[in-house]
Amino acid sequence: MGLENGSAPLRREALYRSEPWYRTYMSALFESNPALIEMRIVLAERLIAAREVELFNSRMLSPELRALNHASLALRALAVCRKGTARRTQDESWPRRFRREPDTPRSNPRF
């Protein structure tokens, strides 16, 4: 007996998509305002951790546990990428500009 969503059966794995952690996770991934990304990541990580505890305490294996694990990894990757981007934009030497050396003869050529 499957759950119906309109005319298409709703897969068991997709049930977690209605959970608060999933909606918060997706809003973190697709946030376009740089000032809000970090806050959304932290909130999603907290909701994911809380849901993991709930599921581990229930001792039921579920596709949602795998989804929670994947979401945690994706949020960590997003946070790392964000930190790398922030460092680059704050560093005035990035991108480094090519400075052409003047054409002067070398006093000690290697050839």
Rosetta silent file (secondary structure, phi, psi, omega in degrees, C-alpha in Angstrom):
SEQUENCE: MGLENGSAPLRREALYRSEPWYRTYMSALFESNPALIEMRIVLAERLIAAREVELFNSRMLSPELRALNHASLALRALAVCRKGTARRTQDESWPRRFRREPDTPRSNPRF
SCORE:     score description
SCORE:     0.000 S_00000001
   1 L     0.000  117.291 -178.484    0.000    0.000    0.000 S_00000001
   2 L  -104.154  153.967  174.329    1.652    3.221   -1.136 S_00000001
   3 E   -78.249  141.338 -178.127    0.962    6.778   -0.219 S_00000001
   4 E  -106.255  135.773  174.601   -0.495    8.768   -3.038 S_00000001
   5 E  -124.258   93.757 -173.070    0.536   12.272   -3.968 S_00000001
   6 L    72.001 -124.878  179.416   -1.819   13.296   -6.709 S_00000001
   7 L  -100.531  -12.965 -178.065   -1.595   10.516   -9.267 S_00000001
   8 E   -98.630  138.117  177.369    2.016    9.467   -8.585 S_00000001
   9 E   -67.449  140.764  179.565    2.941    7.236   -5.627 S_00000001
  10 E   -87.988  120.985 -179.002    5.090    8.984   -3.020 S_00000001
  11 L   -69.859  147.551 -178.575    8.311    7.073   -2.412 S_00000001
  12 H   -59.647  -36.959 -178.377    9.176    6.253    1.167 S_00000001
  13 H   -65.922  -24.645 -176.828   12.555    7.997    0.836 S_00000001
  14 H   -84.115   -6.652 -178.130   10.889   11.270   -0.089 S_00000001
  15 H   -61.288  -32.778 -178.121    8.862   11.472    3.133 S_00000001
  16 H   -68.311  -15.417 -178.999   11.683   13.273    4.926 S_00000001
  17 H   -64.753  -15.688  176.502   11.405   16.153    2.476 S_00000001
  18 H   -91.013   -3.524  179.403    8.543   17.532    4.539 S_00000001
  19 L   -73.626  148.118  179.534   10.717   17.589    7.681 S_00000001
  20 H   -58.246  -36.867 -178.751   11.918   20.969    9.004 S_00000001
  21 H   -61.734  -38.577 -176.958   15.575   19.946    8.749 S_00000001
  22 H   -69.531  -43.531  178.997   15.222   19.287    5.009 S_00000001
  23 H   -63.112  -40.407  179.133   13.513   22.588    4.245 S_00000001
  24 H   -68.168  -39.886  177.288   16.152   24.464    6.264 S_00000001
  25 H   -60.292  -46.871 -179.840   18.942   22.509    4.566 S_00000001
  26 H   -65.589  -36.893  178.490   17.602   23.368    1.113 S_00000001
  27 H   -67.410  -30.832  176.174   17.250   27.047    2.037 S_00000001
  28 H   -69.060  -42.325 -178.602   20.917   27.038    3.121 S_00000001
  29 H   -64.827  -35.259 -173.277   22.028   25.478   -0.156 S_00000001
  30 L  -107.658   14.371  176.826   20.105   27.931   -2.299 S_00000001
  31 L   -68.143  129.925 -178.551   20.528   31.127   -0.260 S_00000001
  32 L  -101.085  -14.090  179.246   21.701   33.891   -2.564 S_00000001
  33 L   -87.224  111.609 -177.364   22.353   36.550    0.075 S_00000001
  34 H   -57.453  -28.507 -178.969   25.975   36.093    1.265 S_00000001
  35 H   -71.403  -20.866 -176.532   25.146   37.696    4.609 S_00000001
  36 H  -101.779  -13.015 -173.675   22.578   34.977    5.390 S_00000001
  37 H   -60.354  -49.157 -176.608   24.376   31.842    4.186 S_00000001
  38 H   -60.918  -42.111  179.087   26.388   31.196    7.345 S_00000001
  39 H   -62.643  -41.885 -179.662   23.340   31.633    9.587 S_00000001
  40 H   -67.032  -37.116  177.636   21.313   29.241    7.425 S_00000001
  41 H   -62.483  -47.534 -178.391   24.120   26.650    7.480 S_00000001
  42 H   -61.454  -45.340  179.868   24.327   26.763   11.287 S_00000001
  43 H   -62.608  -44.271  179.698   20.555   26.449   11.681 S_00000001
  44 H   -63.442  -41.948  178.998   20.369   23.531    9.237 S_00000001
  45 H   -61.344  -39.464  179.309   23.253   21.747   10.984 S_00000001
  46 H   -66.285  -43.888  179.572   21.478   22.071   14.341 S_00000001
  47 H   -66.413  -36.792  177.914   18.190   20.714   12.992 S_00000001
  48 H   -64.729  -45.100  179.849   20.009   17.845   11.259 S_00000001
  49 H   -62.105  -42.131  179.592   21.848   16.916   14.469 S_00000001
  50 H   -64.190  -40.942 -179.950   18.609   16.980   16.470 S_00000001
  51 H   -69.184  -36.548  176.583   16.845   14.775   13.926 S_00000001
  52 H   -60.525  -42.421  178.810   19.763   12.324   13.865 S_00000001
  53 H   -61.893  -44.113  177.809   19.470   11.933   17.638 S_00000001
  54 H   -57.046  -48.166 -176.888   15.731   11.285   17.299 S_00000001
  55 H   -69.749  -37.856  178.332   16.273    8.607   14.672 S_00000001
  56 H   -66.273  -37.567  178.736   19.185    6.951   16.470 S_00000001
  57 H   -68.551  -27.120  178.780   17.140    6.778   19.666 S_00000001
  58 H   -79.446  -12.637  177.843   14.285    5.122   17.785 S_00000001
  59 L    57.670   27.155  176.741   16.755    2.421   16.632 S_00000001
  60 L  -105.849  132.122  173.004   15.101    2.244   13.243 S_00000001
  61 L   -78.126  136.330 -176.870   17.170    2.198   10.104 S_00000001
  62 L  -148.174  151.390  175.571   15.715    4.650    7.684 S_00000001
  63 H   -61.505  -22.226  179.537   16.541    6.271    4.365 S_00000001
  64 H   -66.334  -33.280  177.290   16.283    9.544    6.237 S_00000001
  65 H   -61.545  -41.750  177.557   19.481    8.734    8.170 S_00000001
  66 H   -64.588  -41.173  178.734   21.358    8.457    4.889 S_00000001
  67 H   -64.923  -38.678  177.714   19.808   11.733    3.725 S_00000001
  68 H   -62.798  -43.005  178.950   20.802   13.403    7.000 S_00000001
  69 H   -62.595  -45.396  179.128   24.383   12.219    6.547 S_00000001
  70 H   -63.453  -39.992  179.262   24.507   13.503    2.970 S_00000001
  71 H   -64.392  -41.730  178.330   23.013   16.830    4.042 S_00000001
  72 H   -60.661  -45.229  179.598   25.609   17.243    6.801 S_00000001
  73 H   -63.450  -41.272  179.858   28.430   16.587    4.368 S_00000001
  74 H   -65.219  -39.011  178.777   27.005   19.018    1.824 S_00000001
  75 H   -66.800  -39.419  177.121   26.646   21.767    4.438 S_00000001
  76 H   -62.939  -42.083  178.927   30.250   21.264    5.573 S_00000001
  77 H   -63.590  -41.587  177.856   31.413   21.507    1.962 S_00000001
  78 H   -62.078  -42.633  179.778   29.365   24.665    1.458 S_00000001
  79 H   -64.291  -41.768  179.216   30.854   26.218    4.605 S_00000001
  80 H   -65.100  -44.401  178.431   34.406   25.350    3.501 S_00000001
  81 H   -62.230  -39.868 -179.630   33.806   26.765    0.015 S_00000001
  82 H   -64.035  -41.871  178.917   32.312   29.893    1.522 S_00000001
  83 H   -64.259  -39.658  178.093   35.348   30.426    3.756 S_00000001
  84 H   -64.203  -40.519  179.007   37.658   30.015    0.769 S_00000001
  85 H   -68.182  -40.578 -179.548   35.659   32.557   -1.234 S_00000001
  86 H   -63.606  -41.110  178.558   35.579   35.027    1.655 S_00000001
  87 H   -62.942  -42.147 -177.625   39.355   34.849    2.038 S_00000001
  88 H   -65.525  -41.567 -176.262   39.886   35.421   -1.649 S_00000001
  89 H   -74.740  -25.896  179.593   37.610   38.450   -1.896 S_00000001
  90 H   -82.200  -24.608 -178.643   39.103   40.075    1.200 S_00000001
  91 L   -78.640  116.627 -176.021   42.684   39.586    0.057 S_00000001
  92 L   -67.281  -19.872 -179.077   43.619   42.609   -2.018 S_00000001
  93 L   -84.574   -0.057  179.947   46.273   40.648   -3.869 S_00000001
  94 L  -102.877  133.196  -11.742   43.679   38.295   -5.321 S_00000001
  95 L   -73.899  148.332 -178.687   43.611   37.859   -8.205 S_00000001
  96 L   -70.938  133.005  179.382   47.255   38.529   -8.589 S_00000001
  97 L   -88.994  142.990  179.186   48.024   40.778  -11.476 S_00000001
  98 L   -76.224  124.511  176.379   50.777   39.924  -13.815 S_00000001
  99 L  -109.772  121.258 -179.382   53.574   42.437  -13.602 S_00000001
 100 L   -80.611  130.236  177.156   55.890   42.459  -16.529 S_00000001
 101 L   -75.620  145.208  177.616   59.505   42.843  -15.641 S_00000001
 102 L   -64.075  148.815  179.450   61.363   45.477  -17.602 S_00000001
 103 L   -78.644   88.663  177.624   63.468   44.179  -20.452 S_00000001
 104 L  -124.234  143.947  179.511   66.901   44.571  -18.932 S_00000001
 105 L   -67.033  144.311  178.478   69.844   42.326  -19.535 S_00000001
 106 L   -80.277  140.470  179.673   70.688   40.021  -16.687 S_00000001
 107 L   -79.286  -20.264 -177.539   73.993   40.538  -15.070 S_00000001
 108 L  -136.310   74.043 -177.213   74.301   36.837  -14.317 S_00000001
 109 L   -67.147  150.048 -178.887   72.573   34.773  -17.014 S_00000001
 110 L   -87.011  -16.098 -172.964   72.006   31.070  -16.362 S_00000001
 111 L   -68.200    0.000    0.000   72.526   29.896  -19.921 S_00000001
